Amino acid sequence: MMNLGPDYPELLADMATHVFKCLKDSGVPEPLAAEIAMKAAERVRQNFGGQVVYVSLGRSHEALKRWEELWAKFTGDNQPQLAREYGCTEVHIYRVLRRMREAKRRARQ
């Protein structure tokens, strides 16, 4: 486990703890995970210390991931099934599919 001490900034300690847990969950040995987590927290402190930093909730990123998943499941005629699966209306499914079709077309050009 990591020992950051009582004077270490709370937000950075939380960040280091999350990085540490992610690394451990990925199979990184505990001493190495602790070292990397501390280096990450220190890098954030050195680069952003004293600044007011906004951390986005990432809703647009989550929506795009969901749209990509929906697009992959689309078979050409399963809009009602997708609407039930994703808990939205068929109209919304058609809108998402149209946007994804347009995005894929732009990506090919």
N, C-alpha and C positions, 0 to 999 in steps of 0.2 A: 504494500500500500504506500501511498505517497504521504510524506510529511512536509507540509508547506509552511507550517508555523502560523501563529495567530496574527502576525502583522502583514501577511501576504494579502494583497487585494482580493476581496471576496469574489468578484466577477472572474478574475483570472484563475483563482483557485477552482471555481466551478467549471470553467472551460478546461483546465488541466485534468480535472477529474473525469469529465466526459470523454476527452481524448484518450485518457488512460483506459477507461472501460471499453471503448471501441477497439483499441489496440489489443487489449486482453481477450476480448470476444473474438478477435480475428486470429488468435493463436500466438500473438507476440509474447515472448517471455516477460514476466512482470518487471524485472529490473530495467529491461530495455524499453518497455512501455512507459514506465515512470520517467525515464530519461527523455524520451521523445515528447511526452506530454508536457514536461517542464520546459523544454526547448521551444515548443509551440507557444505556450503561454508567455514566455519571455520575449519571443519574437513579436507577438501581438502587443505586449506592453511597450517594447521599444519603438514599434512603428506607429501605434495608435494612442499611446499613453497621453493623457491630458486632453484628448479630443472627445467631442460628443459624437458618438457613432450610432447610427440607426441600423438596426438589423431587421431586414425585411422578413415578413412571415413566409414569403415565397409562394404565395397563393397562385400567382400566374404560372410559376414553374410546376406546381402540383397539378394545376388544371391542364397544362400542356402534356404532362406525363399521362394523365387520365385520358385525354383526347387521343394520344398515340395508342394507348391500350385499346380504346374503343375502336379506332381505325383498324387495328390489327384483327379485331374480332368481327368486323363488318364483312358480311358475305355477299352483299348486294341486295338482299331482301329481308334482312332480320332487324329492321329498325324497331318494331314493337318489342322484340325480345331484348334488345339493347336498352330500350327505355325502361323496361321493368328491372333489368339487371343493375342499371346505374341510378335508378330512382328518380328519373326525370321524364319529361314529356317527349313524345315522338317529334314534336316541333323542334325541341332543343337538340335532339339527336340529328335531325336533318340539318340544322344550323351548324353543328359541330362537323358533320361529314362534309358539308359544303366548304367550310373553312379549311379543313384538312386537305380536301381535294385541291383547293386553290394553292395551298402551301406546297403541296407535293409538285404541282405543275410549275410553280415559280422555282422550286429547287432544281427541276430538270432543265430549265432554260439557261 
